[in-house]
Amino acid sequence: MNSKSARIVFLFVILASSFNVLLSIELTADEEAWLEKANRYEKDGWIFVHIEGKPFERGFQHGYLLANELKEVLRINKFLAEWYTGEDFNFFVEHANKMFTSKIDEEFMQEMEGIAAGATKAGFEISLEEIIGWNGFTELFDYWWPTIVGEMPLKNEKCSAFIATGKYTKDGKIVMAHNSWTIYAAGQFFNIILDIKPEKGHQILMQSSPGLIESGTDYFVTDAGLIGTETTIGGYTGFDPEKTPEFNRVRKAMQYAQTIEEWVEIMKTDNNGAYANSWLLGDVNTGEIARFEQGLKYDSFEKTSDGYYSGENVASDLKIRNQECSGAGYSDIRTPMGARRVRWKQLLTENMGKIDNELAKEFLADHYDVYLQKENKCTRNICGHYDLDPMQYWPERLPFAPQGCVDGKVVDSSMAKNMQMWARWGCSCGTPFDAEKFIEEHQQYDWLEGYLEDRPAQQWAEFSAEE
């Protein structure tokens, strides 16, 4: 057996050993050649996938290598879509295609065609229309749907983050860290480290989920020397169905921007207002960092080579916060927004001149509650635990909700220049989540049986982009 054939057999064995065995269809010579350039391995709860080449072929690699996981993530999100809206997933697929298809760059459309073809060849039949719907699901579910029913988006705060440089860091260079907060059933498949080496543009190393052409959690490193992450702006409402979807704009920005300013300009072009974020960006070539906040009507940009920016799901820009948001919680330390804003300031100023990757990992695992002024695993932490919080101080939220922190990621300038990052799956602090035990103790969430997965404690793992 030659090395090429051995590689294809190895990839098939990986697919067959996954939790759902799919029966793949015989590959063509071209498809075998495409897969020869791809790679997949598992490490400490993460699945690393390297794809490269022309749009369709790298999409094919993606779909083929993650077909099992894509099947499962769609099974669960189809359930969640109907549970929370009363409409099935196909409803969102139909509207995503009506709104987005004409606005998606041809390159990314071809990549999504490849994802559908690759997954189908691996044994999970899925259409291009469904892939488009999945890529646009967050924008429709969280931003378009509330405009249809006349309600605020689902109340689930997302993510903690910081970026620092200059006198705040140990070596004067950039350090960036982020953890994702999400509904556990939806967020449990963002354990993909996706390494994309496109035929044109910059190589991207990012966290992602099966079937997405973007990150979704928005944590990335590019070989242009740009790094970035974000925290979603809470209490925000705004959506323009005539404009370009965020998933297309952000992928384009990651792949083609050479500078922070170019990245921001791509995001601002034909902005549909969906997935409104406080973006934290860094350029490891210059040591500069920036915060770019983007709503639908307003946006703001600030940059420094000596300071920090933090993210805690509340806008700093006064126009966005006061005119495009409600219930922001900026000064309310009973909420995770106000509490984390204060805690980030404490951590970053108290450790000025010391911040490095190891301290950043500690920050992401922080459980100090500034409201009760003690260590306390709850929502008011950098490492948020809704599932452990009775919510006696915040009655607007459900007690013991199965959501919160599901990961941690850290990078500094030195790692970014080598296209590397640190990542921890499960929770930034390492607290395990036992799905069966959780439902036994909180039977109000019994409707999630069969849809929640365990997340055992994992260690920090280092990942590098492939040549």
C-alpha positions as CSV (number, residue, x, y, z in Angstrom):
1,M,0.0,0.0,0.0
2,N,1.5,3.4,-1.0
3,S,1.6,6.3,1.5
4,K,-1.3,8.1,-0.2
5,S,-3.6,5.1,0.0
6,A,-2.6,4.5,3.6
7,R,-3.5,8.1,4.5
8,I,-7.0,7.7,3.0
9,V,-7.5,4.4,4.9
10,F,-6.4,6.1,8.1
11,L,-8.9,8.9,7.6
12,F,-11.6,6.4,7.0
13,V,-10.7,4.6,10.2
14,I,-11.0,7.9,12.1
15,L,-14.5,8.4,10.7
16,A,-15.6,4.8,11.4
17,S,-14.3,5.0,15.0
18,S,-16.5,8.1,15.8
19,F,-19.6,7.7,18.0
20,N,-21.9,7.5,14.9
21,V,-20.5,5.2,12.2
22,L,-21.5,6.4,8.8
23,L,-21.2,4.4,5.6
24,S,-19.1,6.3,3.2
25,I,-19.4,6.2,-0.6
26,E,-16.3,5.2,-2.7
27,L,-14.1,8.2,-3.3
28,T,-12.9,9.4,-6.7
29,A,-9.3,9.9,-7.5
30,D,-9.7,13.7,-7.1
31,E,-11.4,13.3,-3.8
32,E,-8.6,11.0,-2.5
33,A,-6.1,13.6,-3.6
34,W,-7.9,16.3,-1.7
35,L,-8.1,14.2,1.5
36,E,-4.4,13.4,1.2
37,K,-3.8,17.1,2.0
38,A,-6.2,17.2,5.0
39,N,-5.7,16.0,8.5
40,R,-7.7,15.2,11.6
41,Y,-6.7,14.2,15.1
42,E,-8.2,14.4,18.6
43,K,-6.5,15.9,21.7
44,D,-7.8,16.6,25.2
45,G,-11.4,16.9,24.1
46,W,-10.7,18.9,21.0
47,I,-10.8,17.8,17.3
48,F,-8.1,19.4,15.2
49,V,-8.9,19.5,11.5
50,H,-6.5,20.9,8.8
51,I,-8.0,21.7,5.4
52,E,-6.4,23.4,2.4
53,G,-6.7,24.3,-1.3
54,K,-9.3,25.6,-3.5
55,P,-12.7,26.5,-2.0
56,F,-14.6,23.3,-3.0
57,E,-11.8,20.9,-2.2
58,R,-11.1,22.4,1.3
59,G,-14.9,22.3,1.9
60,F,-15.0,18.7,0.9
61,Q,-12.2,17.9,3.3
62,H,-14.1,19.6,6.1
63,G,-17.4,17.9,5.4
64,Y,-15.8,14.5,5.0
65,L,-13.7,14.6,8.1
66,L,-16.4,16.0,10.3
67,A,-19.5,14.2,8.9
68,N,-20.3,12.4,12.1
69,E,-20.0,15.5,14.3
70,L,-22.0,17.5,11.7
71,K,-24.8,15.0,11.8
72,E,-25.0,15.2,15.6
73,V,-24.7,19.0,15.9
74,L,-27.6,19.4,13.4
75,R,-29.7,16.8,15.3
76,I,-29.4,18.8,18.5
77,N,-29.9,22.2,16.9
78,K,-32.9,21.0,15.0
79,F,-34.4,20.1,18.3
80,L,-33.4,23.4,20.0
81,A,-34.8,25.5,17.1
82,E,-38.3,24.0,17.4
83,W,-38.2,24.0,21.2
84,Y,-37.4,27.7,21.5
85,T,-39.5,29.0,18.5
86,G,-42.1,26.4,17.6
87,E,-40.7,26.4,14.1
88,D,-38.6,23.5,12.7
89,F,-35.1,23.9,11.5
90,N,-36.2,23.9,7.8
91,F,-38.1,27.1,8.5
92,F,-34.8,28.8,9.3
93,V,-33.0,27.1,6.4
94,E,-35.6,28.4,4.0
95,H,-35.3,32.0,5.3
96,A,-31.5,31.9,5.5
97,N,-31.4,30.9,1.8
98,K,-33.8,33.7,0.8
99,M,-31.9,36.3,2.7
100,F,-28.3,35.3,2.4
101,T,-27.6,33.3,-0.8
102,S,-27.3,36.3,-3.1
103,K,-25.0,38.1,-0.6
104,I,-22.5,35.2,0.0
105,D,-19.1,35.5,-1.8
106,E,-18.7,32.9,-4.5
107,E,-15.6,31.5,-2.9
108,F,-17.4,30.8,0.4
109,M,-20.5,29.4,-1.5
110,Q,-18.2,26.9,-3.2
111,E,-16.6,26.0,0.2
112,M,-20.1,25.3,1.6
113,E,-20.9,23.3,-1.5
114,G,-17.8,21.2,-0.7
115,I,-18.8,20.7,2.9
116,A,-22.2,19.4,1.8
117,A,-20.6,17.1,-0.8
118,G,-17.9,15.8,1.6
119,A,-20.3,15.0,4.4
120,T,-22.7,13.3,1.9
121,K,-19.8,11.2,0.5
122,A,-18.9,10.2,4.1
123,G,-22.4,9.0,4.6
124,F,-24.3,11.9,6.0
125,E,-26.6,13.3,3.3
126,I,-26.9,17.1,3.7
127,S,-27.7,19.8,1.2
128,L,-26.0,23.1,0.4
129,E,-29.2,24.8,1.5
130,E,-28.9,23.2,5.0
131,I,-25.2,24.2,5.2
132,I,-26.2,27.8,4.4
133,G,-28.9,27.6,7.0
134,W,-26.5,26.2,9.6
135,N,-24.0,29.0,9.0
136,G,-26.7,31.6,9.3
137,F,-28.6,30.0,12.2
138,T,-27.2,32.2,15.0
139,E,-28.0,35.4,13.0
140,L,-31.6,34.2,12.3
141,F,-32.3,32.6,15.6
142,D,-30.9,35.4,17.8
143,Y,-31.4,38.5,15.7
144,W,-33.9,38.0,12.9
145,W,-36.5,35.8,14.8
146,P,-37.0,38.4,17.6
147,T,-38.0,40.9,15.0
148,I,-40.7,38.5,13.7
149,V,-42.2,37.7,17.0
150,G,-41.7,41.2,18.6
151,E,-39.6,39.9,21.5
152,M,-36.1,40.3,22.9
153,P,-33.6,37.6,22.0
154,L,-33.1,34.7,24.3
155,K,-31.5,35.8,27.6
156,N,-28.1,34.1,27.5
157,E,-25.0,36.2,28.0
158,K,-22.0,35.0,26.1
159,C,-18.2,35.1,26.7
160,S,-15.5,36.8,28.7
161,A,-12.3,38.1,27.0
162,F,-9.4,40.5,27.3
163,I,-6.5,41.7,25.2
164,A,-3.5,43.5,26.6
165,T,-0.2,45.0,25.4
166,G,2.6,47.3,26.4
167,K,3.1,48.0,30.1
168,Y,0.4,45.5,31.0
169,T,2.1,42.4,29.8
170,K,5.3,40.7,30.9
171,D,7.2,41.1,27.7
172,G,5.4,44.2,26.4
173,K,3.8,42.2,23.6
174,I,0.2,41.1,23.1
175,V,-1.7,38.6,25.2
176,M,-5.3,37.6,24.4
177,A,-7.7,35.3,26.1
178,H,-11.3,34.3,25.8
179,N,-13.9,31.8,27.1
180,S,-17.2,31.0,25.4
181,W,-20.5,31.1,27.3
182,T,-23.4,29.4,25.7
183,I,-26.3,27.1,26.2
184,Y,-24.6,23.8,26.9
185,A,-26.6,21.8,24.4
186,A,-25.7,24.3,21.6
187,G,-22.1,24.9,22.6
188,Q,-21.0,21.4,23.2
189,F,-19.8,21.0,19.6
190,F,-17.6,24.0,19.4
191,N,-14.6,21.7,20.2
192,I,-13.2,22.0,16.7
193,I,-9.8,23.6,16.1
194,L,-10.0,24.4,12.4
195,D,-6.8,25.1,10.4
196,I,-7.7,26.6,7.0
197,K,-4.9,27.1,4.4
198,P,-6.8,28.6,1.5
199,E,-5.5,28.9,-2.1
200,K,-5.8,32.7,-1.8
201,G,-5.5,34.9,1.3
202,H,-4.2,34.2,4.7
203,Q,-4.1,30.9,6.7
204,I,-6.5,30.9,9.6
205,L,-6.3,28.9,12.9
206,M,-9.6,29.2,14.8
207,Q,-12.1,27.6,17.1
208,S,-15.2,26.4,15.3
209,S,-18.0,23.9,15.0
210,P,-18.7,21.3,12.3
211,G,-20.0,22.7,9.1
212,L,-19.2,26.4,9.7
213,I,-17.0,28.4,7.4
214,E,-16.4,30.9,10.3
215,S,-15.5,30.5,13.9
216,G,-18.9,31.0,15.6
217,T,-17.2,31.6,18.9
218,D,-14.8,34.0,17.2
219,Y,-11.3,33.2,18.3
220,F,-8.7,33.3,15.6
221,V,-5.1,33.7,14.6
222,T,-4.0,34.5,11.0
223,D,-0.7,34.4,9.2
224,A,-1.0,38.1,8.5
225,G,-0.2,38.5,12.2
226,L,-3.7,39.4,13.2
227,I,-5.5,37.9,16.2
228,G,-9.0,38.5,17.4
229,T,-11.9,37.5,19.6
230,E,-15.2,39.1,20.8
231,T,-17.9,39.2,23.3
232,T,-21.5,39.5,22.2
233,I,-23.2,42.8,23.0
234,G,-26.1,41.9,25.4
235,G,-29.6,43.4,25.3
236,Y,-29.0,44.4,21.6
237,T,-31.7,44.4,18.9
238,G,-30.9,45.2,15.3
239,F,-31.1,43.3,12.0
240,D,-31.2,44.3,8.3
241,P,-32.3,41.4,6.1
242,E,-31.1,43.2,3.0
243,K,-27.4,43.3,4.0
244,T,-24.6,40.8,4.0
245,P,-24.6,38.2,6.8
246,E,-22.0,38.4,9.6
247,F,-20.6,34.9,8.9
248,N,-19.6,35.9,5.4
249,R,-18.1,39.2,6.5
250,V,-16.1,37.8,9.4
251,R,-14.6,34.9,7.4
252,K,-13.7,37.4,4.6
253,A,-12.0,39.7,7.2
254,M,-10.0,36.8,8.7
255,Q,-8.9,35.5,5.3
256,Y,-8.1,38.7,3.5
257,A,-7.3,41.5,6.0
258,Q,-3.6,42.5,6.3
259,T,-4.1,45.1,9.1
260,I,-6.6,45.8,11.9
261,E,-8.0,48.7,9.9
262,E,-8.6,46.5,6.8
263,W,-10.3,43.9,9.1
264,V,-12.7,46.5,10.5
265,E,-13.5,47.9,7.1
266,I,-14.5,44.5,5.7
267,M,-16.8,44.0,8.7
268,K,-18.4,47.5,8.2
269,T,-19.1,46.9,4.5
270,D,-22.8,46.1,4.0
271,N,-23.3,45.3,7.7
272,N,-26.6,43.5,8.5
273,G,-26.3,44.2,12.2
274,A,-26.5,40.6,13.2
275,Y,-24.2,39.0,15.8
276,A,-23.3,42.5,17.3
277,N,-20.0,42.2,19.1
278,S,-17.3,44.0,21.0
279,W,-14.4,42.8,18.9
280,L,-10.9,42.7,20.5
281,L,-8.2,42.7,17.8
282,G,-4.4,42.6,17.8
283,D,-1.6,43.0,15.3
284,V,1.5,41.1,16.5
285,N,3.6,42.9,13.9
286,T,3.1,46.3,15.5
287,G,2.0,45.3,19.1
288,E,-1.2,47.4,18.7
289,I,-4.5,46.2,20.0
290,A,-8.0,47.6,19.2
291,R,-11.6,47.4,20.3
292,F,-14.2,47.6,17.5
293,E,-17.9,47.6,18.6
294,Q,-20.5,47.1,16.0
295,G,-24.2,47.4,16.1
296,L,-26.5,48.1,13.2
297,K,-26.8,51.9,13.3
298,Y,-23.6,52.7,15.2
299,D,-20.1,51.4,15.6
300,S,-16.9,52.6,17.4
301,F,-13.2,52.0,17.1
302,E,-10.3,52.6,19.5
303,K,-6.7,51.5,19.3
304,T,-3.6,51.5,21.6
305,S,-0.1,50.1,21.8
306,D,-0.1,50.4,25.6
307,G,-3.1,49.3,27.5
308,Y,-5.9,46.7,27.6
309,Y,-9.5,46.1,26.5
310,S,-11.9,43.7,28.2
311,G,-15.1,42.1,27.0
312,E,-18.1,41.1,29.2
313,N,-21.2,41.4,27.0
314,V,-21.9,45.1,27.5
315,A,-21.1,47.8,25.0
316,S,-18.7,50.6,25.9
317,D,-19.9,52.8,23.1
318,L,-22.6,55.1,24.5
319,K,-24.7,55.2,21.3
320,I,-24.8,51.4,20.9
321,R,-25.4,50.9,24.6
322,N,-28.1,53.5,25.0
323,Q,-29.8,53.5,21.6
324,E,-29.4,49.9,20.3
325,C,-29.6,48.0,23.6
326,S,-31.8,47.6,26.7
327,G,-31.0,46.2,30.1
328,A,-27.3,46.4,29.5
329,G,-26.2,45.9,33.2
330,Y,-23.0,48.1,32.8
331,S,-23.0,49.2,36.4
332,D,-25.1,46.4,37.9
333,I,-22.7,44.0,39.7
334,R,-25.6,41.6,40.4
335,T,-25.3,40.7,36.7
336,P,-22.4,39.0,34.9
337,M,-22.0,42.1,32.7
338,G,-21.4,44.6,35.5
339,A,-19.6,42.1,37.8
340,R,-17.1,41.0,35.1
341,R,-16.4,44.5,34.0
342,V,-15.3,45.3,37.5
343,R,-13.4,42.0,37.9
344,W,-11.5,42.4,34.7
345,K,-10.3,45.9,35.8
346,Q,-9.1,44.4,39.1
347,L,-7.3,41.5,37.5
348,L,-5.6,43.5,34.7
349,T,-4.6,46.5,36.8
350,E,-3.4,44.5,39.8
351,N,-1.2,42.4,37.5
352,M,0.2,45.2,35.3
353,G,3.5,44.2,33.9
354,K,3.0,40.5,34.8
355,I,0.4,39.3,32.3
356,D,1.5,36.3,30.2
357,N,-0.2,33.1,28.9
358,E,-0.1,31.4,32.3
359,L,-1.7,34.3,34.1
360,A,-4.3,34.6,31.3
361,K,-5.3,31.0,31.9
362,E,-5.7,31.8,35.6
363,F,-7.8,34.9,34.8
364,L,-10.2,32.8,32.6
365,A,-10.7,30.4,35.6
366,D,-11.4,33.2,38.1
367,H,-14.4,32.7,40.4
368,Y,-14.3,35.8,42.5
369,D,-17.8,37.3,42.9
370,V,-17.5,41.1,43.2
371,Y,-21.1,41.4,44.4
372,L,-20.7,39.0,47.4
373,Q,-17.0,39.7,47.7
374,K,-15.9,36.1,47.9
375,E,-15.0,33.1,45.8
376,N,-18.3,31.7,44.5
377,K,-18.9,29.7,41.4
378,C,-21.9,31.5,39.8
379,T,-22.8,33.8,36.8
380,R,-20.8,36.8,38.2
381,N,-17.4,35.2,37.4
382,I,-15.0,35.4,34.5
383,C,-15.6,31.7,34.4
384,G,-19.4,31.7,34.5
385,H,-21.5,28.8,35.9
386,Y,-25.2,29.3,35.4
387,D,-25.8,25.7,36.2
388,L,-24.5,26.3,39.8
389,D,-26.3,29.6,40.4
390,P,-29.7,29.7,42.2
391,M,-30.2,33.2,40.8
392,Q,-31.5,34.7,44.1
393,Y,-29.9,38.0,43.2
394,W,-31.0,38.1,39.6
395,P,-34.6,36.9,39.3
396,E,-34.8,37.8,35.6
397,R,-32.9,34.6,34.8
398,L,-33.8,31.0,35.5
399,P,-32.1,29.2,38.4
400,F,-29.5,26.5,37.6
401,A,-29.8,27.0,33.8
402,P,-27.6,24.5,31.8
403,Q,-25.4,27.2,30.3
404,G,-22.1,29.0,31.0
405,C,-18.4,28.6,30.2
406,V,-17.5,25.7,27.9
407,D,-13.8,26.4,27.1
408,G,-10.8,28.6,27.4
409,K,-8.3,29.9,24.8
410,V,-5.1,31.9,25.2
411,V,-2.5,33.3,22.8
412,D,0.4,35.7,22.9
413,S,2.4,37.4,20.2
414,S,5.1,34.8,20.1
415,M,2.6,31.9,19.6
416,A,0.6,33.9,17.1
417,K,3.7,34.5,14.9
418,N,4.1,30.7,14.8
419,M,0.3,30.2,14.2
420,Q,-0.2,28.5,17.6
421,M,-2.7,28.8,20.5
422,W,-3.5,27.3,23.8
423,A,-7.0,25.8,24.3
424,R,-8.9,24.1,27.1
425,W,-12.1,22.2,26.4
426,G,-14.9,21.8,29.0
427,C,-14.6,24.8,31.2
428,S,-11.8,27.3,31.8
429,C,-11.5,26.2,35.4
430,G,-11.7,22.5,34.7
431,T,-15.0,21.9,36.5
432,P,-16.6,18.8,34.9
433,F,-20.2,18.7,33.7
434,D,-22.1,15.4,34.2
435,A,-25.3,15.6,32.1
436,E,-27.2,12.8,33.7
437,K,-26.4,14.0,37.2
438,F,-27.4,17.6,36.3
439,I,-30.9,16.5,35.0
440,E,-31.4,14.3,38.1
441,E,-30.8,17.3,40.3
442,H,-32.7,19.8,38.2
443,Q,-35.6,17.9,36.7
444,Q,-37.1,21.1,35.3
445,Y,-34.6,20.5,32.4
446,D,-35.6,16.9,31.7
447,W,-36.6,18.0,28.2
448,L,-32.9,18.0,27.5
449,E,-32.4,14.3,28.0
450,G,-30.6,12.9,25.0
451,Y,-29.4,16.3,24.0
452,L,-26.8,17.2,26.7
453,E,-23.4,15.6,26.7
454,D,-20.8,15.2,29.5
455,R,-17.8,17.5,29.5
456,P,-15.2,15.9,31.7
457,A,-12.3,17.9,33.1
458,Q,-9.6,18.5,30.5
459,Q,-6.1,20.0,30.5
460,W,-4.8,22.9,28.5
461,A,-3.6,21.8,25.1
462,E,-1.4,23.5,22.5
463,F,-2.3,23.6,18.9
464,S,-0.3,24.6,15.8
465,A,-1.3,25.3,12.2
466,E,0.1,22.8,9.7
467,E,2.3,23.8,6.8
